[in-house]
Amino acid sequence: MGRRRKSTDALKLELARRLQEDCNTSNRELAEQIDVDAATLGRVRSQLEKGGFIQRYRAHLDPDKYGFGTLAFLRISLENKDKQYVKSVERFLADDPNIVEMHALAGEWDYLLKIRVRKSTDLKELMNEKFQTKYNIKHDGFMISIGSTKDTSTLPI
């Protein structure tokens, strides 16, 4: 079968889509699936990596199987909005491995934290350690997830 000529942009998008599905697929397999030669695919993949379009490859672990079945969300607000203070709080929170995502918000609350712990009582410890000690962080209580109906980091490209 002859190879069809694809535009570089179309090839980049197709490659990115397939890598999102399974980043362990070899360049040879991807080249066959996309119908381009392996050298071209390797060059385009390298361009995506060097250009920062692909930031890293990682495994999607099942939190329940590793004992981190409790998922909670927490909205927090900082009393002090000084830039240095805010950066210090961000570093302090980012250093906690149980805080798996931290999003800056517009509106009444400053951040939304996504937290993974082994059990709900660990949330109390986290609150006492993180939010009521070094920094005066205002929060409105944890929202504990009772199940995820969609959990993906796949982009709709």
Buried (B, 14 or more C-beta within 10 A) or exposed (E): EEEEEBEEEEBBBBBBBBBBEEEEBEBEBBBBEBEBEBEBBBEBBEBBEEEEBBEEEEEEEEBEEEEBBBBBBBBBBBEEEEEEEBEBBBEBBEEBEBBEEBEEEEEEBBBBBBBBBEEEEBBEEBBEEBBEEEBEBEBEEBEBBEEEEEEEEEEEE
